[in-house]
Amino acid sequence: MSKKYRVGILGATGTVGQRFIQLLEGHPQFELTALAASDRSQGKPYREACAWRLPGEMPLAVHALEVQPPEPPLDCELVFSSLPGGVARESEEAFARAGYAVISNSSAFRMDEDVPLLIPEVNHEHLALLDAQRQARGFEKGLIVTNPNCSTIMLALALAPLHARFGVEAVVATTMQALSGAGYPGVASLDITDNVLPFIEGEEEKVETETLKILGRVAGARVEPATFAVSAQCNRVNVTDGHMAAVRVRLAQGADLEEVRAAFSSYTSLPQELKLHSAPARPVVVRDEPDRPQPRLDRDAGRGMSVMVGRVARDRVLDYRFVALSHNTVRGAAGAAILNAELLIATGRL
Ligand code: NAP
């Protein structure tokens, strides 16, 4: 049997932390051996520290694990981080310096030049930055790899096949983002019931800048960002899980509708070739019904790891438009980080 890596979760009691625990249950390559959260939870067994809010029972294996502070040493060799941005930077850097592989969800390091902002299907070659990272930061064994913001993952994964085939010249995206994206307890019910909130702090900037880094090319020790314009407007809507975006694109090369549709649905990449455990068979799934995708019906496609694309049509202002949907705590967070770790193992980086 192949080696099982001992893993810890920072922010283990939160929305994303719980999703990590759920997705890691029975994972063939990872064994959960350490959990960390804030001083509110530290010193307690996980079953007491955590109010489990996912469907199904809290996995038995974590009931008795004592919640630790998010600082080294922890009894593991790799940490998945779902700490809030404000505390992530110091904690994650300390783990990497102490020799741990840090696979992070938080925004703290995403835009640092020497840190891969990774979607394994889209930019696995950005892992080359890890050599520069090790040198620049003096990490001996440790490393930091991040995954993008939850809306950005969906947008970049949907744009990648179009950018590869036709070149993307401009993108306008309007998101409709689920409540679980704000963590727990998130948005007050009286603010979101019968309502849409047209503001999510920092979100539009993240979508606009992260997308260009992800679709950029490695040039020496950094990524040369893609140069097309991205305009994002982000809204919070009254949906529990599943972010959606209405997207319009201008393409560099002419393409007919069937070619655009085929570019989406035929898209596969290294994670599919390597048959990584969490990789969906189809990263982008096209729905042709006029009223799909919908969050409640489509967020679990590909065990939550596929981006669903529908309403693909010619656009009168830009060239094409479509609606994208993905599960924000699976492909947009915990599942994304786990796939990143699987890629690191498969490419010999761990
Ligand atoms: P959350 O539900 O609020 O959970 C936050 C977690 O961090 C909890 O485990 C909490 O522990 C811990 N924590 C809070 N303050 C801390 C401190 N000062 N020191 C140590 N631990 C602390 O948030 P979330 O939605 O899971 O988000 C976590 C991170 O993932 C954020 O950086 C977020 O931006 C990112 N992210 C979230 C999503 C999503 O869809 N939710 C998607 C992508 C990325 P206690 O329970 O002990 O307070």
Boltz pocket constraint, residues with backbone or C-beta under 6 A from the ligand:
constraints:
  - pocket:
      binder: B
      contacts: [[A, 10], [A, 11], [A, 12], [A, 13], [A, 14], [A, 15], [A, 16], [A, 17], [A, 36], [A, 37], [A, 38], [A, 39], [A, 40], [A, 41], [A, 42], [A, 49], [A, 70], [A, 81], [A, 82], [A, 83], [A, 84], [A, 85], [A, 87], [A, 105], [A, 106], [A, 107], [A, 148], [A, 149], [A, 150], [A, 180], [A, 181], [A, 182], [A, 183], [A, 184], [A, 185], [A, 328], [A, 329], [A, 332], [A, 333]]
      max_distance: 6.0
